[in-house]
Amino acid sequence: MVEEKKVVIPIGPYHPLQEEPEAFRLYVEGERVVDVDIVIGYVHRGIEKLSESKHYDQVPFLVERICGICSTSHPFAYVNAVEDLAGIAVPERALFIRTLTAELERLHSHLLWLGLAGHFVGYNTVWMWAWRYREPILDMFEMLSGNRNHYGMMKIGGVRHDILDEHIAPLQGAMDEAEKAVKMFKGAVLDDPVMHARLKNVGVLTKEEAIDWCAVGPTARASGVDIDVRRDDPYAAYDRVDWDVSVCEEGDVFAKAVVRLLEMEQAIRIVRQCIDQLPEGDIDAGVKDIPPGEGIGRVEAPRGECFHYVRGDGTNRPVRHKVRAPSYMNVASNKVAAVGGTVSDAAITLAAVDPCYCCTERTCVIDCDTDKKIMTGKDLVRLSQEKTEQVRKRLGQA
């Protein structure tokens, strides 16, 4: 336990450097952070439970709403899980369209992170230019699906929107513009001595700590952990195109920026190959029924591994749907990354993992006076079942 005499500085649940509510209690001695408490649970929406009341084909639209920025990663992982459950073979053309969609999303997500990072450290030119070059990527989503976010692309057995001949030239043009932008940002960020002074050796997460805290995605790769679901457990068309995993060793905030800049280059490379190699054929396997069973789906979201587990009983709805988002793992790593730094460094360290708190939330019932957990997940399920039984009896008596 942290001693009471230490000063506590709260960051959140509402704070300019957090786009969603989350609370971090910094325990400090002078300006030095000596411990961190992470408090979640402000925006839990019960997505997993809601999924059990939806038709299999409705769930992708539900899980898209888990996160607005990486809104294709969750439906992507979900359809992968159901296809694993049912042994569904997805048409080749659909696999390439899925890959292209996911990499366009990686581009716009990393550009958003880069812009916010520039804003957080007072480099507002980077912020404004990142927003400027993110717009054409969102325009491509609108062209392909009709939406700038929540694209409604993924469905069990394929995709809902095809890439037409008239889409090719705009996609290629958008990639040309994105490539120029990434080169500019590499010069603006990586060669700027002020950025080096401000971000290097700040919020360091060592390789051993990243492994111990189960960090994923750019947060882990910036610490020298060479993992990437796209390569390690290939899905969609990732084993049909040529690309490289971007890894740095330093583990600081600067390394996290470098990894994302390099990943944007690789995303452009993948999108171009998907356009060039896009096969002819159907985009939908025409799935009618889902048999009983269970399956898992893994996707390398912009923030890291997104994991979905689905169990079915042969009806038209899942009976269990479990989601583990990358931020659920990465946010916890701040327990060590923020410790030892100054209060001014803590805010950008917390933001450097690109946290998505809506992805992260789980329910926990505690006693506010003692901070002790008084209900487990099983207790909550039991209470829910008892309430359902009471409602059934009341309806039966009516």
C-alpha positions as a Markdown table, in Angstrom:
| # | Residue | x | y | z |
|---|---|---|---|---|
| 1 | Met | 0.0 | 0.0 | 0.0 |
| 2 | Val | 1.1 | 3.6 | -0.7 |
| 3 | Glu | 1.8 | 5.5 | 2.4 |
| 4 | Glu | -0.8 | 8.2 | 3.3 |
| 5 | Lys | 1.8 | 10.9 | 3.7 |
| 6 | Lys | 2.6 | 10.9 | 0.0 |
| 7 | Val | 0.9 | 13.7 | -2.0 |
| 8 | Val | -1.8 | 12.5 | -4.5 |
| 9 | Ile | -2.3 | 14.3 | -7.8 |
| 10 | Pro | -5.3 | 13.2 | -9.8 |
| 11 | Ile | -5.3 | 13.1 | -13.6 |
| 12 | Gly | -9.0 | 12.6 | -14.6 |
| 13 | Pro | -11.6 | 11.3 | -14.9 |
| 14 | Tyr | -11.9 | 14.5 | -16.9 |
| 15 | His | -8.6 | 16.0 | -18.2 |
| 16 | Pro | -7.5 | 17.9 | -21.3 |
| 17 | Leu | -5.1 | 15.1 | -22.2 |
| 18 | Gln | -7.8 | 12.4 | -22.1 |
| 19 | Glu | -10.5 | 12.2 | -24.7 |
| 20 | Glu | -12.5 | 9.8 | -22.5 |
| 21 | Pro | -13.0 | 9.6 | -18.7 |
| 22 | Glu | -10.4 | 7.6 | -16.8 |
| 23 | Ala | -8.7 | 8.4 | -13.5 |
| 24 | Phe | -5.1 | 8.1 | -12.6 |
| 25 | Arg | -3.9 | 8.9 | -9.1 |
| 26 | Leu | -0.3 | 9.9 | -9.1 |
| 27 | Tyr | 1.5 | 9.5 | -5.8 |
| 28 | Val | 4.4 | 11.9 | -5.8 |
| 29 | Glu | 7.3 | 13.0 | -3.7 |
| 30 | Gly | 8.1 | 16.5 | -4.8 |
| 31 | Glu | 7.9 | 16.4 | -8.6 |
| 32 | Arg | 8.8 | 12.7 | -8.8 |
| 33 | Val | 6.0 | 10.1 | -9.4 |
| 34 | Val | 6.5 | 7.1 | -7.0 |
| 35 | Asp | 3.3 | 5.1 | -7.7 |
| 36 | Val | 0.2 | 5.2 | -9.8 |
| 37 | Asp | -3.3 | 3.9 | -9.2 |
| 38 | Ile | -5.4 | 3.3 | -12.3 |
| 39 | Val | -9.2 | 3.6 | -11.9 |
| 40 | Ile | -11.4 | 2.4 | -14.7 |
| 41 | Gly | -15.1 | 1.8 | -15.1 |
| 42 | Tyr | -16.6 | 5.2 | -16.0 |
| 43 | Val | -17.9 | 4.2 | -19.4 |
| 44 | His | -18.8 | 0.5 | -19.2 |
| 45 | Arg | -21.6 | -0.2 | -21.7 |
| 46 | Gly | -22.2 | -3.9 | -21.4 |
| 47 | Ile | -21.4 | -4.6 | -25.1 |
| 48 | Glu | -20.6 | -8.3 | -24.4 |
| 49 | Lys | -24.0 | -8.9 | -22.8 |
| 50 | Leu | -25.8 | -6.9 | -25.5 |
| 51 | Ser | -24.2 | -9.2 | -28.1 |
| 52 | Glu | -26.1 | -12.2 | -26.7 |
| 53 | Ser | -29.4 | -10.5 | -27.6 |
| 54 | Lys | -28.4 | -9.8 | -31.2 |
| 55 | His | -28.5 | -12.0 | -34.3 |
| 56 | Tyr | -25.0 | -13.1 | -35.5 |
| 57 | Asp | -25.3 | -10.7 | -38.4 |
| 58 | Gln | -26.2 | -7.7 | -36.2 |
| 59 | Val | -23.2 | -8.1 | -33.8 |
| 60 | Pro | -20.6 | -6.5 | -36.2 |
| 61 | Phe | -22.6 | -3.2 | -36.1 |
| 62 | Leu | -22.7 | -3.4 | -32.3 |
| 63 | Val | -19.0 | -4.1 | -31.7 |
| 64 | Glu | -18.1 | -1.3 | -34.2 |
| 65 | Arg | -19.4 | 1.0 | -31.6 |
| 66 | Ile | -16.8 | -0.2 | -29.0 |
| 67 | Cys | -14.3 | 2.2 | -30.5 |
| 68 | Gly | -14.9 | 5.0 | -33.0 |
| 69 | Ile | -11.2 | 5.3 | -34.1 |
| 70 | Cys | -10.5 | 1.6 | -34.7 |
| 71 | Ser | -14.1 | 0.7 | -35.5 |
| 72 | Thr | -13.1 | -2.0 | -38.0 |
| 73 | Ser | -10.8 | -3.9 | -35.6 |
| 74 | His | -13.6 | -5.2 | -33.3 |
| 75 | Pro | -16.0 | -6.4 | -36.1 |
| 76 | Phe | -12.9 | -7.9 | -37.9 |
| 77 | Ala | -11.9 | -9.9 | -34.8 |
| 78 | Tyr | -15.6 | -10.9 | -34.2 |
| 79 | Val | -16.1 | -12.3 | -37.8 |
| 80 | Asn | -12.8 | -14.1 | -37.5 |
| 81 | Ala | -14.0 | -15.8 | -34.3 |
| 82 | Val | -17.4 | -16.8 | -35.9 |
| 83 | Glu | -15.6 | -18.1 | -39.0 |
| 84 | Asp | -13.3 | -20.1 | -36.8 |
| 85 | Leu | -16.3 | -21.5 | -34.9 |
| 86 | Ala | -18.2 | -22.5 | -38.1 |
| 87 | Gly | -15.2 | -23.4 | -40.3 |
| 88 | Ile | -16.2 | -20.8 | -42.9 |
| 89 | Ala | -13.9 | -20.2 | -46.0 |
| 90 | Val | -14.0 | -16.5 | -47.0 |
| 91 | Pro | -13.6 | -15.6 | -50.7 |
| 92 | Glu | -10.1 | -14.3 | -51.6 |
| 93 | Arg | -11.4 | -11.0 | -52.8 |
| 94 | Ala | -13.1 | -10.3 | -49.5 |
| 95 | Leu | -9.8 | -11.2 | -47.7 |
| 96 | Phe | -8.0 | -8.5 | -49.6 |
| 97 | Ile | -10.7 | -5.9 | -49.1 |
| 98 | Arg | -10.6 | -6.7 | -45.3 |
| 99 | Thr | -6.9 | -6.1 | -45.3 |
| 100 | Leu | -7.1 | -2.9 | -47.2 |
| 101 | Thr | -9.8 | -1.6 | -44.9 |
| 102 | Ala | -7.8 | -2.5 | -41.8 |
| 103 | Glu | -4.6 | -0.7 | -43.1 |
| 104 | Leu | -6.5 | 2.4 | -44.1 |
| 105 | Glu | -7.8 | 2.4 | -40.5 |
| 106 | Arg | -4.2 | 2.0 | -39.2 |
| 107 | Leu | -3.2 | 5.0 | -41.2 |
| 108 | His | -6.0 | 7.3 | -39.9 |
| 109 | Ser | -5.6 | 6.0 | -36.3 |
| 110 | His | -1.8 | 6.6 | -36.2 |
| 111 | Leu | -2.3 | 10.1 | -37.8 |
| 112 | Leu | -4.8 | 10.9 | -35.1 |
| 113 | Trp | -2.4 | 9.8 | -32.4 |
| 114 | Leu | 0.4 | 11.8 | -34.0 |
| 115 | Gly | -1.7 | 14.9 | -34.2 |
| 116 | Leu | -2.8 | 14.6 | -30.5 |
| 117 | Ala | 0.8 | 13.9 | -29.5 |
| 118 | Gly | 2.0 | 17.1 | -31.2 |
| 119 | His | -0.8 | 19.0 | -29.5 |
| 120 | Phe | 0.0 | 17.6 | -26.0 |
| 121 | Val | 3.6 | 18.7 | -26.2 |
| 122 | Gly | 2.8 | 22.1 | -27.7 |
| 123 | Tyr | 3.8 | 21.3 | -31.3 |
| 124 | Asn | 0.5 | 22.4 | -32.8 |
| 125 | Thr | 1.8 | 22.5 | -36.4 |
| 126 | Val | 2.1 | 18.7 | -36.3 |
| 127 | Trp | -1.4 | 18.6 | -34.9 |
| 128 | Met | -3.0 | 20.7 | -37.7 |
| 129 | Trp | -1.0 | 18.9 | -40.5 |
| 130 | Ala | -1.9 | 15.5 | -39.1 |
| 131 | Trp | -5.6 | 16.4 | -39.3 |
| 132 | Arg | -5.1 | 17.8 | -42.8 |
| 133 | Tyr | -3.6 | 14.5 | -44.1 |
| 134 | Arg | -6.0 | 12.3 | -42.2 |
| 135 | Glu | -8.9 | 13.7 | -44.1 |
| 136 | Pro | -8.2 | 12.0 | -47.5 |
| 137 | Ile | -8.1 | 8.7 | -45.7 |
| 138 | Leu | -11.5 | 9.3 | -44.2 |
| 139 | Asp | -12.7 | 10.3 | -47.6 |
| 140 | Met | -11.7 | 6.9 | -48.9 |
| 141 | Phe | -13.8 | 5.2 | -46.3 |
| 142 | Glu | -16.7 | 7.4 | -47.2 |
| 143 | Met | -16.2 | 6.5 | -50.9 |
| 144 | Leu | -16.0 | 2.7 | -50.2 |
| 145 | Ser | -18.7 | 2.4 | -47.5 |
| 146 | Gly | -20.6 | 5.6 | -47.2 |
| 147 | Asn | -19.2 | 6.4 | -43.7 |
| 148 | Arg | -16.1 | 8.1 | -42.4 |
| 149 | Asn | -16.3 | 6.0 | -39.3 |
| 150 | His | -18.2 | 2.8 | -38.5 |
| 151 | Tyr | -17.8 | 1.6 | -42.1 |
| 152 | Gly | -20.1 | -1.5 | -41.8 |
| 153 | Met | -17.6 | -3.4 | -43.9 |
| 154 | Met | -17.3 | -6.7 | -42.1 |
| 155 | Lys | -19.8 | -9.5 | -42.2 |
| 156 | Ile | -19.5 | -13.2 | -41.4 |
| 157 | Gly | -18.2 | -14.9 | -44.6 |
| 158 | Gly | -17.0 | -11.8 | -46.4 |
| 159 | Val | -17.5 | -8.0 | -46.7 |
| 160 | Arg | -20.6 | -5.8 | -47.3 |
| 161 | His | -19.0 | -3.4 | -49.8 |
| 162 | Asp | -17.0 | -4.2 | -52.9 |
| 163 | Ile | -14.1 | -2.1 | -54.4 |
| 164 | Leu | -15.2 | -1.0 | -57.8 |
| 165 | Asp | -13.0 | 0.0 | -60.8 |
| 166 | Glu | -13.7 | 3.7 | -60.2 |
| 167 | His | -12.4 | 3.4 | -56.7 |
| 168 | Ile | -8.9 | 2.4 | -57.7 |
| 169 | Ala | -7.5 | 5.7 | -58.9 |
| 170 | Pro | -8.7 | 7.7 | -55.8 |
| 171 | Leu | -7.2 | 5.0 | -53.5 |
| 172 | Gln | -3.9 | 5.2 | -55.3 |
| 173 | Gly | -3.9 | 9.0 | -55.2 |
| 174 | Ala | -4.7 | 8.9 | -51.4 |
| 175 | Met | -1.7 | 6.6 | -50.9 |
| 176 | Asp | 0.6 | 8.9 | -52.8 |
| 177 | Glu | -0.6 | 11.9 | -50.6 |
| 178 | Ala | -0.2 | 9.8 | -47.5 |
| 179 | Glu | 3.3 | 8.8 | -48.4 |
| 180 | Lys | 4.3 | 12.4 | -48.8 |
| 181 | Ala | 2.8 | 13.3 | -45.5 |
| 182 | Val | 4.6 | 10.5 | -43.6 |
| 183 | Lys | 7.9 | 11.6 | -45.1 |
| 184 | Met | 7.2 | 15.2 | -43.9 |
| 185 | Phe | 6.2 | 14.0 | -40.4 |
| 186 | Lys | 9.4 | 11.9 | -40.1 |
| 187 | Gly | 11.4 | 15.1 | -40.8 |
| 188 | Ala | 9.2 | 17.3 | -38.6 |
| 189 | Val | 9.3 | 14.9 | -35.6 |
| 190 | Leu | 12.3 | 12.6 | -35.9 |
| 191 | Asp | 14.8 | 15.3 | -36.9 |
| 192 | Asp | 13.6 | 17.9 | -34.4 |
| 193 | Pro | 16.0 | 18.4 | -31.5 |
| 194 | Val | 13.3 | 19.7 | -29.3 |
| 195 | Met | 11.3 | 16.5 | -29.8 |
| 196 | His | 14.3 | 14.5 | -28.9 |
| 197 | Ala | 14.9 | 16.5 | -25.8 |
| 198 | Arg | 11.3 | 16.3 | -24.7 |
| 199 | Leu | 10.4 | 12.7 | -25.5 |
| 200 | Lys | 13.6 | 10.6 | -25.3 |
| 201 | Asn | 14.1 | 8.8 | -22.0 |
| 202 | Val | 10.5 | 9.7 | -20.9 |
| 203 | Gly | 8.0 | 7.1 | -19.9 |
| 204 | Val | 10.5 | 4.2 | -20.5 |
| 205 | Leu | 8.9 | 0.7 | -20.5 |
| 206 | Thr | 11.7 | -1.8 | -20.8 |
| 207 | Lys | 11.4 | -5.0 | -22.8 |
| 208 | Glu | 11.1 | -7.1 | -19.6 |
| 209 | Glu | 8.4 | -4.8 | -18.2 |
| 210 | Ala | 6.5 | -4.9 | -21.5 |
| 211 | Ile | 6.5 | -8.7 | -21.4 |
| 212 | Asp | 5.6 | -8.8 | -17.7 |
| 213 | Trp | 2.7 | -6.4 | -18.2 |
| 214 | Cys | 1.6 | -8.2 | -21.4 |
| 215 | Ala | 1.8 | -5.0 | -23.5 |
| 216 | Val | 0.7 | -5.3 | -27.1 |
| 217 | Gly | 0.9 | -3.5 | -30.4 |
| 218 | Pro | 3.1 | -0.3 | -30.8 |
| 219 | Thr | 3.5 | -0.1 | -27.0 |
| 220 | Ala | 5.2 | -3.5 | -27.0 |
| 221 | Arg | 7.1 | -3.1 | -30.3 |
| 222 | Ala | 8.6 | 0.3 | -29.1 |
| 223 | Ser | 10.1 | -1.7 | -26.2 |
| 224 | Gly | 11.8 | -4.3 | -28.5 |
| 225 | Val | 9.1 | -7.0 | -28.2 |
| 226 | Asp | 8.9 | -8.3 | -31.8 |
| 227 | Ile | 5.2 | -9.4 | -31.9 |
| 228 | Asp | 2.5 | -8.7 | -34.5 |
| 229 | Val | -0.6 | -10.8 | -35.0 |
| 230 | Arg | -0.6 | -10.1 | -38.7 |
| 231 | Arg | 2.7 | -12.0 | -39.0 |
| 232 | Asp | 2.6 | -14.4 | -36.1 |
| 233 | Asp | -1.0 | -15.7 | -36.7 |
| 234 | Pro | -1.8 | -14.6 | -40.2 |
| 235 | Tyr | -5.4 | -13.8 | -41.2 |
| 236 | Ala | -7.1 | -12.1 | -44.1 |
| 237 | Ala | -4.5 | -11.4 | -46.8 |
| 238 | Tyr | -1.5 | -10.5 | -44.6 |
| 239 | Asp | 0.4 | -13.7 | -45.6 |
| 240 | Arg | -0.2 | -12.8 | -49.3 |
| 241 | Val | 1.5 | -9.4 | -49.3 |
| 242 | Asp | 5.0 | -8.2 | -48.4 |
| 243 | Trp | 5.6 | -6.0 | -45.4 |
| 244 | Asp | 7.8 | -5.6 | -42.3 |
| 245 | Val | 7.1 | -5.4 | -38.5 |
| 246 | Ser | 8.4 | -2.1 | -37.1 |
| 247 | Val | 10.3 | -2.5 | -33.8 |
| 248 | Cys | 12.4 | -0.1 | -31.7 |
| 249 | Glu | 14.4 | -0.9 | -28.5 |
| 250 | Glu | 14.3 | 2.2 | -26.4 |
| 251 | Gly | 10.8 | 1.9 | -24.9 |
| 252 | Asp | 10.3 | 5.6 | -24.4 |
| 253 | Val | 7.7 | 8.0 | -25.8 |
| 254 | Phe | 9.9 | 8.9 | -28.7 |
| 255 | Ala | 10.2 | 5.2 | -29.7 |
| 256 | Lys | 6.4 | 4.9 | -29.6 |
| 257 | Ala | 6.3 | 7.8 | -32.1 |
| 258 | Val | 8.9 | 6.2 | -34.3 |
| 259 | Val | 7.1 | 2.8 | -34.4 |
| 260 | Arg | 3.9 | 4.4 | -35.5 |
| 261 | Leu | 5.5 | 6.5 | -38.2 |
| 262 | Leu | 7.2 | 3.4 | -39.6 |
| 263 | Glu | 3.9 | 1.5 | -39.4 |
| 264 | Met | 2.2 | 4.1 | -41.5 |
| 265 | Glu | 4.8 | 3.5 | -44.2 |
| 266 | Gln | 4.1 | -0.2 | -44.0 |
| 267 | Ala | 0.3 | 0.4 | -44.1 |
| 268 | Ile | 0.7 | 2.4 | -47.3 |
| 269 | Arg | 2.8 | -0.5 | -48.7 |
| 270 | Ile | 0.2 | -3.1 | -47.9 |
| 271 | Val | -2.7 | -1.0 | -49.3 |
| 272 | Arg | -0.9 | -0.6 | -52.6 |
| 273 | Gln | -0.3 | -4.3 | -52.8 |
| 274 | Cys | -4.0 | -5.1 | -52.0 |
| 275 | Ile | -5.0 | -2.8 | -54.8 |
| 276 | Asp | -2.6 | -4.3 | -57.3 |
| 277 | Gln | -3.3 | -7.9 | -56.3 |
| 278 | Leu | -7.1 | -7.6 | -55.8 |
| 279 | Pro | -8.5 | -10.9 | -57.2 |
| 280 | Glu | -11.7 | -11.3 | -59.1 |
| 281 | Gly | -14.7 | -13.2 | -57.6 |
| 282 | Asp | -17.3 | -13.0 | -54.9 |
| 283 | Ile | -17.1 | -10.9 | -51.7 |
| 284 | Asp | -19.5 | -13.0 | -49.6 |
| 285 | Ala | -19.6 | -16.8 | -48.8 |
| 286 | Gly | -23.4 | -16.6 | -48.3 |
| 287 | Val | -23.4 | -18.0 | -44.8 |
| 288 | Lys | -26.9 | -19.0 | -43.6 |
| 289 | Asp | -26.5 | -20.9 | -40.3 |
| 290 | Ile | -24.0 | -21.0 | -37.5 |
| 291 | Pro | -23.5 | -24.4 | -35.9 |
| 292 | Pro | -22.8 | -24.9 | -32.1 |
| 293 | Gly | -19.2 | -24.5 | -31.1 |
| 294 | Glu | -16.7 | -21.9 | -30.0 |
| 295 | Gly | -14.1 | -19.9 | -31.9 |
| 296 | Ile | -11.5 | -17.1 | -31.4 |
| 297 | Gly | -10.6 | -14.2 | -33.6 |
| 298 | Arg | -7.4 | -12.2 | -33.3 |
| 299 | Val | -6.7 | -8.9 | -35.2 |
| 300 | Glu | -3.7 | -6.5 | -35.0 |
| 301 | Ala | -5.6 | -3.3 | -34.3 |
| 302 | Pro | -3.8 | 0.0 | -34.5 |
| 303 | Arg | -3.2 | -0.2 | -30.7 |
| 304 | Gly | -2.3 | -3.9 | -30.7 |
| 305 | Glu | -3.9 | -7.3 | -30.5 |
| 306 | Cys | -7.7 | -7.3 | -30.4 |
| 307 | Phe | -9.2 | -10.6 | -29.2 |
| 308 | His | -12.8 | -11.9 | -29.5 |
| 309 | Tyr | -14.2 | -15.2 | -28.2 |
| 310 | Val | -17.6 | -16.4 | -29.4 |
| 311 | Arg | -19.6 | -19.5 | -28.3 |
| 312 | Gly | -22.8 | -20.6 | -30.1 |
| 313 | Asp | -25.4 | -23.2 | -29.3 |
| 314 | Gly | -26.8 | -23.6 | -32.9 |
| 315 | Thr | -29.3 | -20.8 | -32.6 |
| 316 | Asn | -29.1 | -17.5 | -34.5 |
| 317 | Arg | -27.4 | -15.7 | -31.6 |
| 318 | Pro | -24.1 | -16.1 | -29.7 |
| 319 | Val | -24.5 | -17.4 | -26.1 |
| 320 | Arg | -21.2 | -15.9 | -25.0 |
| 321 | His | -19.1 | -13.2 | -26.5 |
| 322 | Lys | -15.9 | -12.1 | -24.8 |
| 323 | Val | -13.8 | -9.1 | -25.9 |
| 324 | Arg | -10.3 | -8.1 | -24.9 |
| 325 | Ala | -9.2 | -4.9 | -26.4 |
| 326 | Pro | -5.5 | -3.8 | -26.7 |
| 327 | Ser | -5.9 | -0.9 | -24.3 |
| 328 | Tyr | -7.0 | -3.2 | -21.6 |
| 329 | Met | -3.4 | -4.5 | -21.6 |
| 330 | Asn | -1.5 | -1.3 | -22.5 |
| 331 | Val | -3.1 | 1.1 | -20.0 |
| 332 | Ala | -1.9 | -1.1 | -17.1 |
| 333 | Ser | 1.7 | -0.8 | -18.2 |
| 334 | Asn | 1.6 | 2.8 | -17.0 |
| 335 | Lys | 1.9 | 1.4 | -13.5 |
| 336 | Val | 5.6 | 1.1 | -14.2 |
| 337 | Ala | 6.2 | 3.4 | -17.2 |
| 338 | Ala | 5.0 | 6.6 | -15.4 |
| 339 | Val | 6.9 | 5.8 | -12.1 |
| 340 | Gly | 10.2 | 7.5 | -11.7 |
| 341 | Gly | 9.3 | 10.4 | -14.1 |
| 342 | Thr | 8.1 | 13.9 | -13.2 |
| 343 | Val | 4.5 | 15.0 | -13.0 |
| 344 | Ser | 4.9 | 16.8 | -16.3 |
| 345 | Asp | 6.1 | 13.7 | -18.0 |
| 346 | Ala | 3.3 | 11.5 | -16.6 |
| 347 | Ala | 0.6 | 13.0 | -18.7 |
| 348 | Ile | 2.3 | 12.4 | -22.0 |
| 349 | Thr | 3.4 | 8.9 | -20.8 |
| 350 | Leu | -0.2 | 8.0 | -20.1 |
| 351 | Ala | -1.2 | 9.3 | -23.5 |
| 352 | Ala | 1.7 | 7.6 | -25.4 |
| 353 | Val | 0.0 | 4.1 | -25.4 |
| 354 | Asp | -2.9 | 5.6 | -27.4 |
| 355 | Pro | -5.4 | 4.6 | -24.8 |
| 356 | Cys | -9.0 | 3.8 | -25.7 |
| 357 | Tyr | -10.9 | 3.7 | -22.4 |
| 358 | Cys | -14.3 | 2.7 | -24.0 |
| 359 | Cys | -12.5 | -0.4 | -25.3 |
| 360 | Thr | -11.1 | -1.1 | -21.8 |
| 361 | Glu | -14.0 | -0.9 | -19.4 |
| 362 | Arg | -15.1 | -3.8 | -17.2 |
| 363 | Thr | -17.4 | -3.8 | -14.2 |
| 364 | Cys | -16.1 | -4.1 | -10.7 |
| 365 | Val | -18.1 | -3.5 | -7.5 |
| 366 | Ile | -16.0 | -2.2 | -4.5 |
| 367 | Asp | -16.5 | -0.8 | -1.1 |
| 368 | Cys | -15.5 | 2.9 | -1.4 |
| 369 | Asp | -14.4 | 3.0 | 2.3 |
| 370 | Thr | -12.1 | 0.1 | 2.2 |
| 371 | Asp | -11.3 | -0.2 | -1.6 |
| 372 | Lys | -12.0 | -3.9 | -1.3 |
| 373 | Lys | -13.8 | -5.8 | -4.0 |
| 374 | Ile | -17.2 | -7.0 | -2.7 |
| 375 | Met | -18.6 | -8.6 | -5.8 |
| 376 | Thr | -16.9 | -10.8 | -8.4 |
| 377 | Gly | -18.0 | -11.3 | -12.0 |
| 378 | Lys | -19.7 | -14.5 | -10.9 |
| 379 | Asp | -21.7 | -12.6 | -8.3 |
| 380 | Leu | -22.9 | -10.1 | -10.9 |
| 381 | Val | -24.0 | -13.0 | -13.2 |
| 382 | Arg | -25.8 | -14.6 | -10.2 |
| 383 | Leu | -27.6 | -11.4 | -9.4 |
| 384 | Ser | -28.6 | -11.0 | -13.0 |
| 385 | Gln | -30.0 | -14.5 | -13.2 |
| 386 | Glu | -31.9 | -14.0 | -9.9 |
| 387 | Lys | -33.4 | -10.8 | -11.3 |
| 388 | Thr | -34.4 | -12.5 | -14.5 |
| 389 | Glu | -36.1 | -15.3 | -12.6 |
| 390 | Gln | -38.0 | -12.8 | -10.5 |
| 391 | Val | -39.2 | -11.0 | -13.7 |
| 392 | Arg | -40.3 | -14.4 | -15.1 |
| 393 | Lys | -42.4 | -15.3 | -12.0 |
| 394 | Arg | -43.9 | -11.8 | -12.0 |
| 395 | Leu | -44.9 | -12.1 | -15.6 |
| 396 | Gly | -46.3 | -15.6 | -15.0 |
| 397 | Gln | -48.5 | -14.3 | -12.3 |
| 398 | Ala | -49.8 | -11.4 | -14.3 |
